């Protein structure tokens, strides 16, 4: 679900960037940068879930 959300957020920020007079290349970098962050979050989620049991959490007692 995060991919479609970041896609539309990226479109919105790219349009806003272009409307502020920064030009097409800057709007493209903004679009692909936000899209990359969204896909990075999506595809790193299984790795985070795999590592989470091995990381000590503050405030949790193991007793």
C-alpha positions as CSV (number, residue, x, y, z in Angstrom):
1,X,0.0,0.0,0.0
2,X,2.9,2.3,0.5
3,X,4.0,2.3,-3.2
4,X,0.7,3.9,-4.5
5,X,0.7,6.4,-1.7
6,X,4.3,7.5,-2.3
7,X,3.6,7.6,-6.1
8,X,0.8,10.1,-5.6
9,X,2.8,12.1,-3.0
10,X,5.8,12.1,-5.4
11,X,3.5,13.4,-8.3
12,X,2.2,16.2,-6.0
13,X,5.6,17.3,-4.9
14,X,6.9,17.2,-8.4
15,X,4.0,19.3,-9.7
16,X,4.5,21.8,-6.8
17,X,8.3,21.9,-7.5
18,X,7.7,22.6,-11.2
19,X,5.0,25.2,-10.5
20,X,7.5,27.1,-8.3
21,X,9.7,27.6,-11.4
22,X,12.5,25.2,-10.5
23,X,12.3,23.4,-13.9
24,X,11.7,19.9,-15.2
25,X,15.0,18.3,-14.1
26,X,14.5,19.4,-10.5
27,X,10.9,18.2,-10.5
28,X,12.1,14.8,-11.9
29,X,14.7,14.5,-9.2
30,X,12.1,15.2,-6.6
31,X,9.7,12.7,-8.1
32,X,12.2,9.9,-8.4
33,X,13.7,10.7,-5.0
34,X,10.4,10.4,-3.2
35,X,9.5,7.3,-5.2
36,X,12.9,5.7,-4.3
37,X,12.3,6.4,-0.6
38,X,8.9,4.7,-0.8
39,X,10.2,1.6,-2.5
40,X,13.2,1.4,-0.1
41,X,10.7,1.4,2.8
42,X,8.6,-1.2,1.1
43,X,11.4,-3.6,0.3
44,X,13.4,-3.2,3.5
45,X,10.3,-4.1,5.7
46,X,11.0,-7.9,5.6
47,X,14.6,-7.3,6.6
48,X,13.5,-5.1,9.5
49,X,11.0,-7.8,10.7
50,X,13.7,-10.4,10.5
51,X,16.1,-8.5,12.6
52,X,13.7,-7.1,15.1
53,X,13.6,-10.1,17.5
54,X,17.4,-10.0,17.8
55,X,17.6,-6.3,18.7
56,X,17.2,-5.4,22.4
57,X,14.4,-3.0,23.0
58,X,14.7,-0.5,25.8
59,X,12.2,-0.9,28.6
60,X,11.5,-4.6,28.0
61,X,12.6,-7.1,30.7
62,X,13.7,-10.5,29.6
63,X,12.7,-12.1,32.9
